[in-house]
Amino acid sequence: MVDGITLIVTGLGGAIAAALGIAIAIPLGLARFPGRGLLLSGVEAWRGMPSVVIGLVVLSVTRPARPPSIAVLVAAQAALATPLVAALAARALARARGAYGQALYLTGIGALRRGWLLAGACRTALARACVAGFARALGTAGAVLVLGGRTIAAQIAVAAPGDRATLALGLALAGASLVLSGLVMLLTEGEG
């Protein structure tokens, strides 16, 4: 059974992820600038980050008392869902730019209006990206488990409070995971 805390955390985390994800996706999907490919790879690598790693990072930054505040739990869920929304929305916007961008540019309308029209052209894909972000926030309990919050899975399992040595080891493994994930994204860029 889903409780009120789960719905609040997931709803707020999903809403924040949708807003941040779309804001990140707009320049990544519509603009061309140096380092864009590297930023896209970074978002893709962040998207694949395990939820427990996000929980460790949020825990190390906030170091909340147990149980943590709702704001900390929402931040963890938003951190999990934002890269998914950003990656999916950036892809959709890039496809729309490829299909309609040149024609809109030739009309002479401004960049802001072109962006708005391109976003409208792929509004269904953008809505799907936001729904996927909400589903990621709802479906991931690992970050909240590490933080000691209450979610569907947290009602079944109890997260043991970690000491500093365990937290340091977890963060070291998280860093290694991020580097490895980023390398894989860079090496496979342009495939498929």
Sequence and secondary structure as in RCSB ss.txt:
>XXXX:A:sequence
MVDGITLIVTGLGGAIAAALGIAIAIPLGLARFPGRGLLLSGVEAWRGMPSVVIGLVVLSVTRPARPPSIAVLVA
AQAALATPLVAALAARALARARGAYGQALYLTGIGALRRGWLLAGACRTALARACVAGFARALGTAGAVLVLGGR
TIAAQIAVAAPGDRATLALGLALAGASLVLSGLVMLLTEGEG
>XXXX:A:secstr
   HHHHHHHHHHHHHHHHHHHHHHHHHHH   TTHHHHHHHHHHHHT  HHHHHHHHHHHH   SS  HHHHHH
HHHHHHHHHHHHHHHHHHHHHHHHHHHHHHHHT  HHHHHHHHHHHTHHHHHHHHHHHHHHHHH  HHHHHHT  
 TTTTTS      HHHHHHHHHHHHHHHHHHHHHHHHTTT  
